[in-house]
Amino acid sequence: MTKFDNLGPKRDSIRWVGWNPIPMPAKPRFLRDGPCGRPTKGEMNKMVKILRMLVIPPLLVAAAAALPAPALAEGFVNTRAGWIALSAEAKAAYVQGLNDSLNYFFVDDSLTEALAKRGRTRCLVEQRITAAVLSAQITAAYDEPQFNRFSPVAVYILKIGELCRPYINRERAEFGLGPQ
């Protein structure tokens, strides 16, 4: 008989830390099979499937993003042919988006950029120009051969520049800048 025999539970179920016995189950919880311990084989298969669904798709997306992009963004209107293929409503919506994005004021705009945006906005408001009118001007510009190689964005900028130049120059003159 040893001095440890009368301490209570059997020695194989006690973990000794220093001189203090801490009662522990015979097998740690994570090594036991069943609902309270280590997952069963079926549960492991489910977890592997879930991990495959959560890990592999983001990796595929990251790999696809690392591939070189084509010269033109797919799905966007980049050419005369793409513009002509749009319906009248789609052209008006496209021009509305262009106008909103190109004439929005940003904090880091230079003075000349901000004045050009302000002049274009005043021009559109005072002349009551709609997105449908601007889309018609882009379509008409594509009838001229010198515009055929430009994207609709470039044609928009060129045409609105012609249309609104007096307004832009008026805004520039208020700040002591010369005409555009």
Rosetta blueprint (number, residue, H / E / L):
1 M L
2 T L
3 K L
4 F L
5 D L
6 N L
7 L L
8 G L
9 P L
10 K L
11 R H
12 D H
13 S H
14 I E
15 R E
16 W E
17 V E
18 G L
19 W L
20 N E
21 P E
22 I E
23 P E
24 M L
25 P L
26 A L
27 K L
28 P L
29 R H
30 F H
31 L H
32 R L
33 D E
34 G L
35 P L
36 C L
37 G L
38 R E
39 P L
40 T L
41 K H
42 G H
43 E H
44 M H
45 N H
46 K H
47 M H
48 V H
49 K H
50 I H
51 L H
52 R H
53 M H
54 L H
55 V H
56 I H
57 P H
58 P H
59 L H
60 L H
61 V H
62 A H
63 A H
64 A H
65 A H
66 A H
67 L L
68 P L
69 A L
70 P L
71 A L
72 L L
73 A L
74 E L
75 G L
76 F L
77 V L
78 N L
79 T L
80 R H
81 A H
82 G H
83 W H
84 I H
85 A H
86 L L
87 S L
88 A H
89 E H
90 A H
91 K H
92 A H
93 A H
94 Y H
95 V H
96 Q H
97 G H
98 L H
99 N H
100 D H
101 S H
102 L H
103 N L
104 Y L
105 F L
106 F L
107 V L
108 D L
109 D L
110 S L
111 L H
112 T H
113 E H
114 A H
115 L H
116 A H
117 K H
118 R H
119 G H
120 R H
121 T H
122 R H
123 C H
124 L H
125 V H
126 E H
127 Q L
128 R L
129 I L
130 T L
131 A H
132 A H
133 V H
134 L H
135 S H
136 A H
137 Q H
138 I H
139 T H
140 A H
141 A H
142 Y L
143 D L
144 E L
145 P H
146 Q H
147 F H
148 N L
149 R L
150 F L
151 S L
152 P H
153 V H
154 A H
155 V H
156 Y H
157 I H
158 L H
159 K H
160 I H
161 G H
162 E H
163 L H
164 C H
165 R H
166 P H
167 Y H
168 I H
169 N H
170 R H
171 E H
172 R H
173 A H
174 E H
175 F L
176 G L
177 L L
178 G L
179 P L
180 Q L
